[in-house]
Amino acid sequence: STDWTVAIGLDQLGQVVQFERWQGDWLATERRLTTLIGQAQAVVDSTGVGDPVCETLEQRCPQIERYPFTSKSKQQLKPTTR
């Protein structure tokens, strides 16, 4: 099976301005993410097979931050209130 990849773009207010979801091989996914992220700041799931993907993306997109989505880290995420 092939996992889904989801990319969500947020504006400065944290509102969703872009949403893309696809299935593809790693090479195509890395290329697509590189194009989508460019020089923007991005948080990328580094869990499991995400870590090698992050290594490649870091070489092409200097503003990415790795984030391990685990049971514990998900509990630490807090919604923002406006």
HELIX and SHEET records of a PDB file:
HELIX    1   1 TRP A   26  ILE A   37  1                                  12    
HELIX    2   2 GLY A   50  ARG A   60  1                                  11    
HELIX    3   3 SER A   71  GLN A   76  1                                   6    
SHEET    1   A 2 TRP A   4  LEU A  10  0                                        
SHEET    2   A 2 VAL A  16  GLN A  23 -1                                        
SHEET    1   B 2 ALA A  42  ASP A  45  0                                        
SHEET    2   B 2 ILE A  64  TYR A  67  1                                        
END                                                                             
